[in-house]
């Protein structure tokens, strides 16, 4: 089932992604071309306060051409652990630090063309501890009961993959 990379052409390198075109040999012996977006990975977290409210962020996403309601998330910095990134991103995007950070799992959003892997966490025991956010991010914080966030999923108002997966995992873990 493994493909063998015969050679690689580096097409583009940006701040967030790199694009490579690989010439590969398939298990059946065919020579094919594969386009792969190299990505450093990310974290996303469900932040629950002591009243079972979820801290969500609303921000414009150019790929969807709309403002979207999502769980806090961000890119891993070089040599940064997912746990450190999760705490940093939560502080930057919501102004809260977790006392407890529990790994939920992780996933490849689109393994057919990108190396991106998103680590998912549950953050609880929240206390105020703001960090300055990225200058190119414009974020609105919303605090929504977890049950209402699940209803927003059902209505299609929360529609990005990382938020769907993480919120549903947390709901299952909590028996909702």
N, C-alpha and C positions, 0 to 999 in steps of 0.2 A: 504493500500500500504506500510505500515511501516514494516520493519523487526525488531525483538527484539534480541538484543545481549544477549546471555546466558552466555558466558564466553569469555575471551580473553587471548591468549598466545603471549607474546612479544618475537619475534624471533630475531630481530636484531636492533641495534641502532648505526647509523653512524653520521657523521658530518652534512649531509644534510637531510637524511630520517631515519625513523624508520619503521620496518615492523611488523605488528600485524596480527595474524590469529584469526578471530572471529568465534565462533560457534553461528549461528543465527537460529531463528524460523521465517519462511516465513509467509506471510499472509495466505497461504493455510495450515499452520501447519507443514510443512516439516522442518527437522533440516538439515541445510546446513553449509558449511564452506566458509568464505569470507576472502581473503587476502587483506589487506589494507596498503598502504604506507602512513604513517603520514608525512606531509610536513608543514613547518611553513608558507608557502605562499611567494609570490614574487610580484615585481612590474616590469613593462615594460613601456617604454615611447617613443613616437614619438617626437623627438626634431627637430623643424623646425626653420631654421635661417630666417632672414628678406628677403631673396631672394627665399624662398620656397624650400630650399635644406634640405634634411633629413640627420641627422647625424646617420650613421649606423656603426656597428662594425662587424669585421670579426674575428671569433675565432673558434678553433677546438672544435668540440662536439663529445665526445666519443660514445654516443648513436647512432649517425648517421655516425660515423667514417669518418668525413670530416670537413673541415673548412666551416663555414656557415656565410652568411651575414644576420645580424639581427638588430633589434632595441636594444638600451641599456636596460639592465634588471639586476635584482639581487634579492637576498633573503632578506626577512625581518629579521632584528635582533630582539631578544626578547624585547618586550615593545616598539618597534619602530613603528611610524605611517607610513602608506603607503606613505604619502606626503614627510616625512623626508627621507625615504628610496629612493624614486624616485630622489630627489635632490642629495643625496649622491652618488647614482649609476651613475647618469649623470655626475657628477663631476669626479668620479673615472674613468669612461670608456671613456669619451670624452674630459674632461677638461673644460666643460662649465657649468654654473649655469643658471637656468631659472628665468626670472623676473616674468613669469606667468606659473602656473601649473594648468591645467584644467583636472579634472577627466573625462575620456571617458566612463568608466564602468569597467567591469571585467568578468572573466569567469573561469570555472573549466575545465582544459584541458582534463582530463580523469577521470571523477567521478566514473567510474566503479571499480577503484582500488586505487585511491589516493585522499587525502584530499586537494591537492594543489589548491589554488585559486590565480589567477594573476590579480592584479589591474592595469588598463591601464590609462595612462595620455598623454596629449599633453603638451609639453614644448615649450614655445616661449619666446622672449625677451632674447636671449642667450648672455651671456658675459663670458669671460675667467675667470676661477676659478678652477684650477686643484687641485685635491686631489690624493694622492698616491693610486693606485689600489691594488688589492689583489695580493700577491706574486705568486700565482699559476695561474694567468690569463695572457694570452699573446694575446693582442688585437691590431688589426689594425683599425684605424678610417678611414671611407670613407664618403665623403660629396657628396650626389647624389640628383639631382633635384627630387622633389616628383613625377612628371610625369614619370621620368625614373624608379624610384623605383616601381611604379605601373606596368610598362612594365616588370621589372624583375620578378614580381609576375607571370604575364602571361606566361613568358618563363620558370618558375620553378626555377629561380636562387635565389629567396627568398622563402623558403619553410617551415619555422617553424611557428607553429600556432599563437604564440603571435604576431609575426611581421605581418602575413597576416591579422589577425583580426584588429589590431590597425591601420595599414596603410590604410586598406579599410574603417574603420570608419572615419578616418581623411579625406580621399578623399571624402567620401560622405558628411561629414560636410562642406567641402569647395566647394562642388558642382562640383567635378571633375568626 
